[in-house]
Amino acid sequence: MPLSRDVANSYPAAGPDAPVLEEWYADLVVGYHLPPPYGDRLVTADDLTELDLGRRQLRRTAAGNLAGQLERVEVHGLPPVFTLSFDGVEATLLTSDDVWSSLAEQVEGEVVVGAPARDVMFVTGSESQAGLEKVHRACERVFFAGHENLLSRHLLVWRQGGWESL
């Protein structure tokens, strides 16, 4: 699950309770979430030891779990801007190549996303000036409103199988 660097910095950086975090794009890091009944929290270094998992296996397991749930993704709206819905963890979709490869055909140019909060995802195309302006304004409104679980003001563009800041 993507987290803002500010949120990531609020957790211990080392020790058994430190969450397993990986540097990612722009001002985001990736953490791994344990759902209930395991406490609805991020995976820690102690969890990896207890589960006898390495970071690579954790990453693969998380990717497999996400891939198995992608049929629940909903697309709302029409170009030039639409939103994605995924049970309140829309930002998690940023980690799935399959989602962005399939959406590439629905936008003008390259896929561009705004993920201002964990549960808010705007999508447009890099060649749609109106779409880019709408997504930028919508992201700023989310930050201005002080939405819970803020992530990033940066727009990301999907290029060659990865994200870059726009």
MODELLER restraints for C-alpha pairs under 7 A, 6 or more apart:
rsr = mdl.restraints
at = mdl.atoms
rsr.add(forms.Gaussian(group=physical.xy_distance, feature=features.Distance(at['CA:1:A'], at['CA:30:A']), mean=5.38, stdev=0.5))
rsr.add(forms.Gaussian(group=physical.xy_distance, feature=features.Distance(at['CA:1:A'], at['CA:31:A']), mean=5.23, stdev=0.5))
rsr.add(forms.Gaussian(group=physical.xy_distance, feature=features.Distance(at['CA:1:A'], at['CA:32:A']), mean=5.80, stdev=0.5))
rsr.add(forms.Gaussian(group=physical.xy_distance, feature=features.Distance(at['CA:1:A'], at['CA:33:A']), mean=6.65, stdev=0.5))
rsr.add(forms.Gaussian(group=physical.xy_distance, feature=features.Distance(at['CA:1:A'], at['CA:91:A']), mean=6.79, stdev=0.5))
rsr.add(forms.Gaussian(group=physical.xy_distance, feature=features.Distance(at['CA:1:A'], at['CA:92:A']), mean=4.80, stdev=0.5))
rsr.add(forms.Gaussian(group=physical.xy_distance, feature=features.Distance(at['CA:2:A'], at['CA:28:A']), mean=6.14, stdev=0.5))
rsr.add(forms.Gaussian(group=physical.xy_distance, feature=features.Distance(at['CA:2:A'], at['CA:29:A']), mean=5.57, stdev=0.5))
rsr.add(forms.Gaussian(group=physical.xy_distance, feature=features.Distance(at['CA:2:A'], at['CA:30:A']), mean=4.39, stdev=0.5))
rsr.add(forms.Gaussian(group=physical.xy_distance, feature=features.Distance(at['CA:2:A'], at['CA:31:A']), mean=6.24, stdev=0.5))
rsr.add(forms.Gaussian(group=physical.xy_distance, feature=features.Distance(at['CA:2:A'], at['CA:91:A']), mean=6.21, stdev=0.5))
rsr.add(forms.Gaussian(group=physical.xy_distance, feature=features.Distance(at['CA:2:A'], at['CA:92:A']), mean=6.16, stdev=0.5))
rsr.add(forms.Gaussian(group=physical.xy_distance, feature=features.Distance(at['CA:3:A'], at['CA:28:A']), mean=5.55, stdev=0.5))
rsr.add(forms.Gaussian(group=physical.xy_distance, feature=features.Distance(at['CA:3:A'], at['CA:29:A']), mean=5.32, stdev=0.5))
rsr.add(forms.Gaussian(group=physical.xy_distance, feature=features.Distance(at['CA:3:A'], at['CA:30:A']), mean=5.93, stdev=0.5))
rsr.add(forms.Gaussian(group=physical.xy_distance, feature=features.Distance(at['CA:3:A'], at['CA:31:A']), mean=6.82, stdev=0.5))
rsr.add(forms.Gaussian(group=physical.xy_distance, feature=features.Distance(at['CA:3:A'], at['CA:151:A']), mean=6.05, stdev=0.5))
rsr.add(forms.Gaussian(group=physical.xy_distance, feature=features.Distance(at['CA:4:A'], at['CA:27:A']), mean=6.08, stdev=0.5))
rsr.add(forms.Gaussian(group=physical.xy_distance, feature=features.Distance(at['CA:4:A'], at['CA:28:A']), mean=4.72, stdev=0.5))
rsr.add(forms.Gaussian(group=physical.xy_distance, feature=features.Distance(at['CA:4:A'], at['CA:29:A']), mean=6.30, stdev=0.5))
rsr.add(forms.Gaussian(group=physical.xy_distance, feature=features.Distance(at['CA:4:A'], at['CA:151:A']), mean=4.66, stdev=0.5))
rsr.add(forms.Gaussian(group=physical.xy_distance, feature=features.Distance(at['CA:4:A'], at['CA:152:A']), mean=6.52, stdev=0.5))
rsr.add(forms.Gaussian(group=physical.xy_distance, feature=features.Distance(at['CA:5:A'], at['CA:27:A']), mean=5.67, stdev=0.5))
rsr.add(forms.Gaussian(group=physical.xy_distance, feature=features.Distance(at['CA:5:A'], at['CA:28:A']), mean=5.42, stdev=0.5))
rsr.add(forms.Gaussian(group=physical.xy_distance, feature=features.Distance(at['CA:5:A'], at['CA:29:A']), mean=6.10, stdev=0.5))
rsr.add(forms.Gaussian(group=physical.xy_distance, feature=features.Distance(at['CA:11:A'], at['CA:18:A']), mean=6.51, stdev=0.5))
rsr.add(forms.Gaussian(group=physical.xy_distance, feature=features.Distance(at['CA:12:A'], at['CA:18:A']), mean=4.90, stdev=0.5))
rsr.add(forms.Gaussian(group=physical.xy_distance, feature=features.Distance(at['CA:16:A'], at['CA:44:A']), mean=6.65, stdev=0.5))
rsr.add(forms.Gaussian(group=physical.xy_distance, feature=features.Distance(at['CA:16:A'], at['CA:45:A']), mean=5.34, stdev=0.5))
rsr.add(forms.Gaussian(group=physical.xy_distance, feature=features.Distance(at['CA:16:A'], at['CA:46:A']), mean=4.96, stdev=0.5))
rsr.add(forms.Gaussian(group=physical.xy_distance, feature=features.Distance(at['CA:17:A'], at['CA:44:A']), mean=5.60, stdev=0.5))
rsr.add(forms.Gaussian(group=physical.xy_distance, feature=features.Distance(at['CA:17:A'], at['CA:45:A']), mean=6.61, stdev=0.5))
rsr.add(forms.Gaussian(group=physical.xy_distance, feature=features.Distance(at['CA:17:A'], at['CA:46:A']), mean=6.67, stdev=0.5))
rsr.add(forms.Gaussian(group=physical.xy_distance, feature=features.Distance(at['CA:18:A'], at['CA:44:A']), mean=5.39, stdev=0.5))
rsr.add(forms.Gaussian(group=physical.xy_distance, feature=features.Distance(at['CA:18:A'], at['CA:45:A']), mean=6.19, stdev=0.5))
rsr.add(forms.Gaussian(group=physical.xy_distance, feature=features.Distance(at['CA:19:A'], at['CA:42:A']), mean=5.84, stdev=0.5))
rsr.add(forms.Gaussian(group=physical.xy_distance, feature=features.Distance(at['CA:19:A'], at['CA:43:A']), mean=5.50, stdev=0.5))
rsr.add(forms.Gaussian(group=physical.xy_distance, feature=features.Distance(at['CA:19:A'], at['CA:44:A']), mean=4.01, stdev=0.5))
rsr.add(forms.Gaussian(group=physical.xy_distance, feature=features.Distance(at['CA:19:A'], at['CA:45:A']), mean=6.29, stdev=0.5))
rsr.add(forms.Gaussian(group=physical.xy_distance, feature=features.Distance(at['CA:20:A'], at['CA:31:A']), mean=5.99, stdev=0.5))
rsr.add(forms.Gaussian(group=physical.xy_distance, feature=features.Distance(at['CA:20:A'], at['CA:32:A']), mean=6.86, stdev=0.5))
rsr.add(forms.Gaussian(group=physical.xy_distance, feature=features.Distance(at['CA:20:A'], at['CA:43:A']), mean=5.90, stdev=0.5))
rsr.add(forms.Gaussian(group=physical.xy_distance, feature=features.Distance(at['CA:20:A'], at['CA:44:A']), mean=5.25, stdev=0.5))
rsr.add(forms.Gaussian(group=physical.xy_distance, feature=features.Distance(at['CA:20:A'], at['CA:45:A']), mean=6.07, stdev=0.5))
rsr.add(forms.Gaussian(group=physical.xy_distance, feature=features.Distance(at['CA:21:A'], at['CA:29:A']), mean=6.44, stdev=0.5))
rsr.add(forms.Gaussian(group=physical.xy_distance, feature=features.Distance(at['CA:21:A'], at['CA:30:A']), mean=5.51, stdev=0.5))
rsr.add(forms.Gaussian(group=physical.xy_distance, feature=features.Distance(at['CA:21:A'], at['CA:31:A']), mean=4.70, stdev=0.5))
rsr.add(forms.Gaussian(group=physical.xy_distance, feature=features.Distance(at['CA:22:A'], at['CA:29:A']), mean=5.52, stdev=0.5))
rsr.add(forms.Gaussian(group=physical.xy_distance, feature=features.Distance(at['CA:22:A'], at['CA:30:A']), mean=5.16, stdev=0.5))
rsr.add(forms.Gaussian(group=physical.xy_distance, feature=features.Distance(at['CA:22:A'], at['CA:31:A']), mean=6.66, stdev=0.5))
rsr.add(forms.Gaussian(group=physical.xy_distance, feature=features.Distance(at['CA:23:A'], at['CA:29:A']), mean=4.70, stdev=0.5))
rsr.add(forms.Gaussian(group=physical.xy_distance, feature=features.Distance(at['CA:23:A'], at['CA:30:A']), mean=6.57, stdev=0.5))
rsr.add(forms.Gaussian(group=physical.xy_distance, feature=features.Distance(at['CA:24:A'], at['CA:30:A']), mean=6.34, stdev=0.5))
rsr.add(forms.Gaussian(group=physical.xy_distance, feature=features.Distance(at['CA:25:A'], at['CA:163:A']), mean=6.72, stdev=0.5))
rsr.add(forms.Gaussian(group=physical.xy_distance, feature=features.Distance(at['CA:25:A'], at['CA:164:A']), mean=6.73, stdev=0.5))
rsr.add(forms.Gaussian(group=physical.xy_distance, feature=features.Distance(at['CA:26:A'], at['CA:165:A']), mean=5.97, stdev=0.5))
rsr.add(forms.Gaussian(group=physical.xy_distance, feature=features.Distance(at['CA:27:A'], at['CA:152:A']), mean=6.57, stdev=0.5))
rsr.add(forms.Gaussian(group=physical.xy_distance, feature=features.Distance(at['CA:31:A'], at['CA:42:A']), mean=6.45, stdev=0.5))
rsr.add(forms.Gaussian(group=physical.xy_distance, feature=features.Distance(at['CA:32:A'], at['CA:42:A']), mean=5.42, stdev=0.5))
rsr.add(forms.Gaussian(group=physical.xy_distance, feature=features.Distance(at['CA:32:A'], at['CA:43:A']), mean=5.42, stdev=0.5))
rsr.add(forms.Gaussian(group=physical.xy_distance, feature=features.Distance(at['CA:33:A'], at['CA:41:A']), mean=5.64, stdev=0.5))
rsr.add(forms.Gaussian(group=physical.xy_distance, feature=features.Distance(at['CA:33:A'], at['CA:42:A']), mean=4.36, stdev=0.5))
rsr.add(forms.Gaussian(group=physical.xy_distance, feature=features.Distance(at['CA:33:A'], at['CA:43:A']), mean=5.81, stdev=0.5))
rsr.add(forms.Gaussian(group=physical.xy_distance, feature=features.Distance(at['CA:34:A'], at['CA:40:A']), mean=5.38, stdev=0.5))
rsr.add(forms.Gaussian(group=physical.xy_distance, feature=features.Distance(at['CA:34:A'], at['CA:41:A']), mean=5.22, stdev=0.5))
rsr.add(forms.Gaussian(group=physical.xy_distance, feature=features.Distance(at['CA:34:A'], at['CA:42:A']), mean=5.66, stdev=0.5))
rsr.add(forms.Gaussian(group=physical.xy_distance, feature=features.Distance(at['CA:34:A'], at['CA:43:A']), mean=6.04, stdev=0.5))
rsr.add(forms.Gaussian(group=physical.xy_distance, feature=features.Distance(at['CA:35:A'], at['CA:41:A']), mean=6.63, stdev=0.5))
rsr.add(forms.Gaussian(group=physical.xy_distance, feature=features.Distance(at['CA:48:A'], at['CA:54:A']), mean=6.50, stdev=0.5))
rsr.add(forms.Gaussian(group=physical.xy_distance, feature=features.Distance(at['CA:72:A'], at['CA:86:A']), mean=6.39, stdev=0.5))
rsr.add(forms.Gaussian(group=physical.xy_distance, feature=features.Distance(at['CA:73:A'], at['CA:84:A']), mean=6.78, stdev=0.5))
rsr.add(forms.Gaussian(group=physical.xy_distance, feature=features.Distance(at['CA:73:A'], at['CA:85:A']), mean=5.73, stdev=0.5))
rsr.add(forms.Gaussian(group=physical.xy_distance, feature=features.Distance(at['CA:73:A'], at['CA:86:A']), mean=5.02, stdev=0.5))
rsr.add(forms.Gaussian(group=physical.xy_distance, feature=features.Distance(at['CA:74:A'], at['CA:84:A']), mean=5.62, stdev=0.5))
rsr.add(forms.Gaussian(group=physical.xy_distance, feature=features.Distance(at['CA:74:A'], at['CA:85:A']), mean=4.96, stdev=0.5))
rsr.add(forms.Gaussian(group=physical.xy_distance, feature=features.Distance(at['CA:74:A'], at['CA:86:A']), mean=6.63, stdev=0.5))
rsr.add(forms.Gaussian(group=physical.xy_distance, feature=features.Distance(at['CA:75:A'], at['CA:82:A']), mean=6.86, stdev=0.5))
rsr.add(forms.Gaussian(group=physical.xy_distance, feature=features.Distance(at['CA:75:A'], at['CA:83:A']), mean=5.88, stdev=0.5))
rsr.add(forms.Gaussian(group=physical.xy_distance, feature=features.Distance(at['CA:75:A'], at['CA:84:A']), mean=4.75, stdev=0.5))
rsr.add(forms.Gaussian(group=physical.xy_distance, feature=features.Distance(at['CA:75:A'], at['CA:85:A']), mean=6.42, stdev=0.5))
rsr.add(forms.Gaussian(group=physical.xy_distance, feature=features.Distance(at['CA:76:A'], at['CA:82:A']), mean=5.57, stdev=0.5))
rsr.add(forms.Gaussian(group=physical.xy_distance, feature=features.Distance(at['CA:76:A'], at['CA:83:A']), mean=5.19, stdev=0.5))
rsr.add(forms.Gaussian(group=physical.xy_distance, feature=features.Distance(at['CA:76:A'], at['CA:84:A']), mean=6.19, stdev=0.5))
rsr.add(forms.Gaussian(group=physical.xy_distance, feature=features.Distance(at['CA:77:A'], at['CA:83:A']), mean=6.49, stdev=0.5))
rsr.add(forms.Gaussian(group=physical.xy_distance, feature=features.Distance(at['CA:79:A'], at['CA:107:A']), mean=6.88, stdev=0.5))
rsr.add(forms.Gaussian(group=physical.xy_distance, feature=features.Distance(at['CA:79:A'], at['CA:124:A']), mean=6.94, stdev=0.5))
rsr.add(forms.Gaussian(group=physical.xy_distance, feature=features.Distance(at['CA:80:A'], at['CA:124:A']), mean=5.66, stdev=0.5))
rsr.add(forms.Gaussian(group=physical.xy_distance, feature=features.Distance(at['CA:80:A'], at['CA:128:A']), mean=6.62, stdev=0.5))
rsr.add(forms.Gaussian(group=physical.xy_distance, feature=features.Distance(at['CA:80:A'], at['CA:131:A']), mean=4.87, stdev=0.5))
rsr.add(forms.Gaussian(group=physical.xy_distance, feature=features.Distance(at['CA:81:A'], at['CA:122:A']), mean=6.72, stdev=0.5))
rsr.add(forms.Gaussian(group=physical.xy_distance, feature=features.Distance(at['CA:81:A'], at['CA:123:A']), mean=5.56, stdev=0.5))
rsr.add(forms.Gaussian(group=physical.xy_distance, feature=features.Distance(at['CA:81:A'], at['CA:124:A']), mean=4.82, stdev=0.5))
rsr.add(forms.Gaussian(group=physical.xy_distance, feature=features.Distance(at['CA:81:A'], at['CA:131:A']), mean=5.44, stdev=0.5))
rsr.add(forms.Gaussian(group=physical.xy_distance, feature=features.Distance(at['CA:82:A'], at['CA:122:A']), mean=5.93, stdev=0.5))
rsr.add(forms.Gaussian(group=physical.xy_distance, feature=features.Distance(at['CA:82:A'], at['CA:123:A']), mean=5.36, stdev=0.5))
rsr.add(forms.Gaussian(group=physical.xy_distance, feature=features.Distance(at['CA:82:A'], at['CA:124:A']), mean=6.76, stdev=0.5))
rsr.add(forms.Gaussian(group=physical.xy_distance, feature=features.Distance(at['CA:83:A'], at['CA:121:A']), mean=5.56, stdev=0.5))
rsr.add(forms.Gaussian(group=physical.xy_distance, feature=features.Distance(at['CA:83:A'], at['CA:122:A']), mean=4.65, stdev=0.5))
rsr.add(forms.Gaussian(group=physical.xy_distance, feature=features.Distance(at['CA:83:A'], at['CA:123:A']), mean=5.89, stdev=0.5))
rsr.add(forms.Gaussian(group=physical.xy_distance, feature=features.Distance(at['CA:84:A'], at['CA:90:A']), mean=6.77, stdev=0.5))
rsr.add(forms.Gaussian(group=physical.xy_distance, feature=features.Distance(at['CA:84:A'], at['CA:121:A']), mean=5.65, stdev=0.5))
rsr.add(forms.Gaussian(group=physical.xy_distance, feature=features.Distance(at['CA:84:A'], at['CA:122:A']), mean=6.82, stdev=0.5))
rsr.add(forms.Gaussian(group=physical.xy_distance, feature=features.Distance(at['CA:88:A'], at['CA:119:A']), mean=4.60, stdev=0.5))
rsr.add(forms.Gaussian(group=physical.xy_distance, feature=features.Distance(at['CA:89:A'], at['CA:118:A']), mean=5.59, stdev=0.5))
rsr.add(forms.Gaussian(group=physical.xy_distance, feature=features.Distance(at['CA:89:A'], at['CA:119:A']), mean=4.99, stdev=0.5))
rsr.add(forms.Gaussian(group=physical.xy_distance, feature=features.Distance(at['CA:90:A'], at['CA:118:A']), mean=6.05, stdev=0.5))
rsr.add(forms.Gaussian(group=physical.xy_distance, feature=features.Distance(at['CA:90:A'], at['CA:119:A']), mean=4.87, stdev=0.5))
rsr.add(forms.Gaussian(group=physical.xy_distance, feature=features.Distance(at['CA:90:A'], at['CA:120:A']), mean=6.17, stdev=0.5))
rsr.add(forms.Gaussian(group=physical.xy_distance, feature=features.Distance(at['CA:90:A'], at['CA:121:A']), mean=6.14, stdev=0.5))
rsr.add(forms.Gaussian(group=physical.xy_distance, feature=features.Distance(at['CA:91:A'], at['CA:115:A']), mean=6.30, stdev=0.5))
rsr.add(forms.Gaussian(group=physical.xy_distance, feature=features.Distance(at['CA:91:A'], at['CA:118:A']), mean=4.98, stdev=0.5))
rsr.add(forms.Gaussian(group=physical.xy_distance, feature=features.Distance(at['CA:91:A'], at['CA:119:A']), mean=6.30, stdev=0.5))
rsr.add(forms.Gaussian(group=physical.xy_distance, feature=features.Distance(at['CA:91:A'], at['CA:121:A']), mean=6.68, stdev=0.5))
rsr.add(forms.Gaussian(group=physical.xy_distance, feature=features.Distance(at['CA:93:A'], at['CA:99:A']), mean=6.98, stdev=0.5))
rsr.add(forms.Gaussian(group=physical.xy_distance, feature=features.Distance(at['CA:97:A'], at['CA:161:A']), mean=6.63, stdev=0.5))
rsr.add(forms.Gaussian(group=physical.xy_distance, feature=features.Distance(at['CA:104:A'], at['CA:110:A']), mean=6.56, stdev=0.5))
rsr.add(forms.Gaussian(group=physical.xy_distance, feature=features.Distance(at['CA:104:A'], at['CA:111:A']), mean=5.72, stdev=0.5))
rsr.add(forms.Gaussian(group=physical.xy_distance, feature=features.Distance(at['CA:107:A'], at['CA:124:A']), mean=6.03, stdev=0.5))
rsr.add(forms.Gaussian(group=physical.xy_distance, feature=features.Distance(at['CA:107:A'], at['CA:125:A']), mean=4.72, stdev=0.5))
rsr.add(forms.Gaussian(group=physical.xy_distance, feature=features.Distance(at['CA:108:A'], at['CA:125:A']), mean=4.64, stdev=0.5))
rsr.add(forms.Gaussian(group=physical.xy_distance, feature=features.Distance(at['CA:108:A'], at['CA:126:A']), mean=6.43, stdev=0.5))
rsr.add(forms.Gaussian(group=physical.xy_distance, feature=features.Distance(at['CA:108:A'], at['CA:127:A']), mean=5.28, stdev=0.5))
rsr.add(forms.Gaussian(group=physical.xy_distance, feature=features.Distance(at['CA:108:A'], at['CA:128:A']), mean=6.13, stdev=0.5))
rsr.add(forms.Gaussian(group=physical.xy_distance, feature=features.Distance(at['CA:109:A'], at['CA:125:A']), mean=5.19, stdev=0.5))
rsr.add(forms.Gaussian(group=physical.xy_distance, feature=features.Distance(at['CA:109:A'], at['CA:126:A']), mean=4.99, stdev=0.5))
rsr.add(forms.Gaussian(group=physical.xy_distance, feature=features.Distance(at['CA:109:A'], at['CA:127:A']), mean=4.95, stdev=0.5))
rsr.add(forms.Gaussian(group=physical.xy_distance, feature=features.Distance(at['CA:110:A'], at['CA:125:A']), mean=5.37, stdev=0.5))
rsr.add(forms.Gaussian(group=physical.xy_distance, feature=features.Distance(at['CA:110:A'], at['CA:126:A']), mean=5.08, stdev=0.5))
rsr.add(forms.Gaussian(group=physical.xy_distance, feature=features.Distance(at['CA:110:A'], at['CA:157:A']), mean=6.64, stdev=0.5))
rsr.add(forms.Gaussian(group=physical.xy_distance, feature=features.Distance(at['CA:110:A'], at['CA:158:A']), mean=6.29, stdev=0.5))
rsr.add(forms.Gaussian(group=physical.xy_distance, feature=features.Distance(at['CA:111:A'], at['CA:123:A']), mean=6.98, stdev=0.5))
rsr.add(forms.Gaussian(group=physical.xy_distance, feature=features.Distance(at['CA:111:A'], at['CA:124:A']), mean=6.08, stdev=0.5))
rsr.add(forms.Gaussian(group=physical.xy_distance, feature=features.Distance(at['CA:111:A'], at['CA:125:A']), mean=4.88, stdev=0.5))
rsr.add(forms.Gaussian(group=physical.xy_distance, feature=features.Distance(at['CA:111:A'], at['CA:126:A']), mean=6.32, stdev=0.5))
rsr.add(forms.Gaussian(group=physical.xy_distance, feature=features.Distance(at['CA:111:A'], at['CA:157:A']), mean=5.71, stdev=0.5))
rsr.add(forms.Gaussian(group=physical.xy_distance, feature=features.Distance(at['CA:111:A'], at['CA:158:A']), mean=5.36, stdev=0.5))
rsr.add(forms.Gaussian(group=physical.xy_distance, feature=features.Distance(at['CA:112:A'], at['CA:123:A']), mean=5.77, stdev=0.5))
rsr.add(forms.Gaussian(group=physical.xy_distance, feature=features.Distance(at['CA:112:A'], at['CA:124:A']), mean=5.26, stdev=0.5))
rsr.add(forms.Gaussian(group=physical.xy_distance, feature=features.Distance(at['CA:112:A'], at['CA:125:A']), mean=5.38, stdev=0.5))
rsr.add(forms.Gaussian(group=physical.xy_distance, feature=features.Distance(at['CA:112:A'], at['CA:126:A']), mean=5.94, stdev=0.5))
rsr.add(forms.Gaussian(group=physical.xy_distance, feature=features.Distance(at['CA:112:A'], at['CA:155:A']), mean=6.66, stdev=0.5))
rsr.add(forms.Gaussian(group=physical.xy_distance, feature=features.Distance(at['CA:112:A'], at['CA:156:A']), mean=5.53, stdev=0.5))
rsr.add(forms.Gaussian(group=physical.xy_distance, feature=features.Distance(at['CA:112:A'], at['CA:157:A']), mean=4.35, stdev=0.5))
rsr.add(forms.Gaussian(group=physical.xy_distance, feature=features.Distance(at['CA:112:A'], at['CA:158:A']), mean=6.35, stdev=0.5))
rsr.add(forms.Gaussian(group=physical.xy_distance, feature=features.Distance(at['CA:113:A'], at['CA:121:A']), mean=6.82, stdev=0.5))
rsr.add(forms.Gaussian(group=physical.xy_distance, feature=features.Distance(at['CA:113:A'], at['CA:122:A']), mean=5.46, stdev=0.5))
rsr.add(forms.Gaussian(group=physical.xy_distance, feature=features.Distance(at['CA:113:A'], at['CA:123:A']), mean=4.55, stdev=0.5))
rsr.add(forms.Gaussian(group=physical.xy_distance, feature=features.Distance(at['CA:113:A'], at['CA:124:A']), mean=6.41, stdev=0.5))
rsr.add(forms.Gaussian(group=physical.xy_distance, feature=features.Distance(at['CA:113:A'], at['CA:155:A']), mean=5.67, stdev=0.5))
rsr.add(forms.Gaussian(group=physical.xy_distance, feature=features.Distance(at['CA:113:A'], at['CA:156:A']), mean=5.33, stdev=0.5))
rsr.add(forms.Gaussian(group=physical.xy_distance, feature=features.Distance(at['CA:113:A'], at['CA:157:A']), mean=6.50, stdev=0.5))
rsr.add(forms.Gaussian(group=physical.xy_distance, feature=features.Distance(at['CA:114:A'], at['CA:121:A']), mean=5.83, stdev=0.5))
rsr.add(forms.Gaussian(group=physical.xy_distance, feature=features.Distance(at['CA:114:A'], at['CA:122:A']), mean=5.03, stdev=0.5))
rsr.add(forms.Gaussian(group=physical.xy_distance, feature=features.Distance(at['CA:114:A'], at['CA:123:A']), mean=6.57, stdev=0.5))
rsr.add(forms.Gaussian(group=physical.xy_distance, feature=features.Distance(at['CA:114:A'], at['CA:135:A']), mean=6.22, stdev=0.5))
rsr.add(forms.Gaussian(group=physical.xy_distance, feature=features.Distance(at['CA:114:A'], at['CA:139:A']), mean=6.38, stdev=0.5))
rsr.add(forms.Gaussian(group=physical.xy_distance, feature=features.Distance(at['CA:114:A'], at['CA:154:A']), mean=6.83, stdev=0.5))
rsr.add(forms.Gaussian(group=physical.xy_distance, feature=features.Distance(at['CA:114:A'], at['CA:155:A']), mean=4.85, stdev=0.5))
rsr.add(forms.Gaussian(group=physical.xy_distance, feature=features.Distance(at['CA:114:A'], at['CA:156:A']), mean=6.55, stdev=0.5))
rsr.add(forms.Gaussian(group=physical.xy_distance, feature=features.Distance(at['CA:115:A'], at['CA:121:A']), mean=4.73, stdev=0.5))
rsr.add(forms.Gaussian(group=physical.xy_distance, feature=features.Distance(at['CA:115:A'], at['CA:122:A']), mean=6.50, stdev=0.5))
rsr.add(forms.Gaussian(group=physical.xy_distance, feature=features.Distance(at['CA:115:A'], at['CA:151:A']), mean=6.61, stdev=0.5))
rsr.add(forms.Gaussian(group=physical.xy_distance, feature=features.Distance(at['CA:115:A'], at['CA:152:A']), mean=6.22, stdev=0.5))
rsr.add(forms.Gaussian(group=physical.xy_distance, feature=features.Distance(at['CA:116:A'], at['CA:139:A']), mean=5.30, stdev=0.5))
rsr.add(forms.Gaussian(group=physical.xy_distance, feature=features.Distance(at['CA:116:A'], at['CA:142:A']), mean=6.50, stdev=0.5))
rsr.add(forms.Gaussian(group=physical.xy_distance, feature=features.Distance(at['CA:116:A'], at['CA:143:A']), mean=6.94, stdev=0.5))
rsr.add(forms.Gaussian(group=physical.xy_distance, feature=features.Distance(at['CA:116:A'], at['CA:150:A']), mean=5.77, stdev=0.5))
rsr.add(forms.Gaussian(group=physical.xy_distance, feature=features.Distance(at['CA:116:A'], at['CA:151:A']), mean=5.02, stdev=0.5))
rsr.add(forms.Gaussian(group=physical.xy_distance, feature=features.Distance(at['CA:116:A'], at['CA:152:A']), mean=4.78, stdev=0.5))
rsr.add(forms.Gaussian(group=physical.xy_distance, feature=features.Distance(at['CA:116:A'], at['CA:153:A']), mean=5.63, stdev=0.5))
rsr.add(forms.Gaussian(group=physical.xy_distance, feature=features.Distance(at['CA:117:A'], at['CA:149:A']), mean=5.41, stdev=0.5))
rsr.add(forms.Gaussian(group=physical.xy_distance, feature=features.Distance(at['CA:117:A'], at['CA:150:A']), mean=4.13, stdev=0.5))
rsr.add(forms.Gaussian(group=physical.xy_distance, feature=features.Distance(at['CA:117:A'], at['CA:151:A']), mean=4.68, stdev=0.5))
rsr.add(forms.Gaussian(group=physical.xy_distance, feature=features.Distance(at['CA:117:A'], at['CA:152:A']), mean=6.95, stdev=0.5))
rsr.add(forms.Gaussian(group=physical.xy_distance, feature=features.Distance(at['CA:118:A'], at['CA:149:A']), mean=5.66, stdev=0.5))
rsr.add(forms.Gaussian(group=physical.xy_distance, feature=features.Distance(at['CA:118:A'], at['CA:150:A']), mean=6.49, stdev=0.5))
rsr.add(forms.Gaussian(group=physical.xy_distance, feature=features.Distance(at['CA:118:A'], at['CA:151:A']), mean=6.31, stdev=0.5))
rsr.add(forms.Gaussian(group=physical.xy_distance, feature=features.Distance(at['CA:122:A'], at['CA:135:A']), mean=6.13, stdev=0.5))
rsr.add(forms.Gaussian(group=physical.xy_distance, feature=features.Distance(at['CA:124:A'], at['CA:131:A']), mean=5.51, stdev=0.5))
rsr.add(forms.Gaussian(group=physical.xy_distance, feature=features.Distance(at['CA:124:A'], at['CA:132:A']), mean=6.54, stdev=0.5))
rsr.add(forms.Gaussian(group=physical.xy_distance, feature=features.Distance(at['CA:125:A'], at['CA:131:A']), mean=6.82, stdev=0.5))
rsr.add(forms.Gaussian(group=physical.xy_distance, feature=features.Distance(at['CA:126:A'], at['CA:132:A']), mean=6.99, stdev=0.5))
rsr.add(forms.Gaussian(group=physical.xy_distance, feature=features.Distance(at['CA:139:A'], at['CA:153:A']), mean=6.18, stdev=0.5))
rsr.add(forms.Gaussian(group=physical.xy_distance, feature=features.Distance(at['CA:140:A'], at['CA:153:A']), mean=6.76, stdev=0.5))
rsr.add(forms.Gaussian(group=physical.xy_distance, feature=features.Distance(at['CA:154:A'], at['CA:165:A']), mean=6.52, stdev=0.5))
rsr.add(forms.Gaussian(group=physical.xy_distance, feature=features.Distance(at['CA:155:A'], at['CA:165:A']), mean=6.03, stdev=0.5))
rsr.add(forms.Gaussian(group=physical.xy_distance, feature=features.Distance(at['CA:155:A'], at['CA:166:A']), mean=5.49, stdev=0.5))
rsr.add(forms.Gaussian(group=physical.xy_distance, feature=features.Distance(at['CA:156:A'], at['CA:163:A']), mean=5.93, stdev=0.5))
rsr.add(forms.Gaussian(group=physical.xy_distance, feature=features.Distance(at['CA:156:A'], at['CA:164:A']), mean=5.44, stdev=0.5))
rsr.add(forms.Gaussian(group=physical.xy_distance, feature=features.Distance(at['CA:156:A'], at['CA:165:A']), mean=4.63, stdev=0.5))
rsr.add(forms.Gaussian(group=physical.xy_distance, feature=features.Distance(at['CA:156:A'], at['CA:166:A']), mean=5.33, stdev=0.5))
rsr.add(forms.Gaussian(group=physical.xy_distance, feature=features.Distance(at['CA:157:A'], at['CA:163:A']), mean=5.53, stdev=0.5))
rsr.add(forms.Gaussian(group=physical.xy_distance, feature=features.Distance(at['CA:157:A'], at['CA:164:A']), mean=5.36, stdev=0.5))
rsr.add(forms.Gaussian(group=physical.xy_distance, feature=features.Distance(at['CA:157:A'], at['CA:165:A']), mean=6.28, stdev=0.5))
rsr.add(forms.Gaussian(group=physical.xy_distance, feature=features.Distance(at['CA:157:A'], at['CA:166:A']), mean=5.83, stdev=0.5))
rsr.add(forms.Gaussian(group=physical.xy_distance, feature=features.Distance(at['CA:158:A'], at['CA:164:A']), mean=6.60, stdev=0.5))
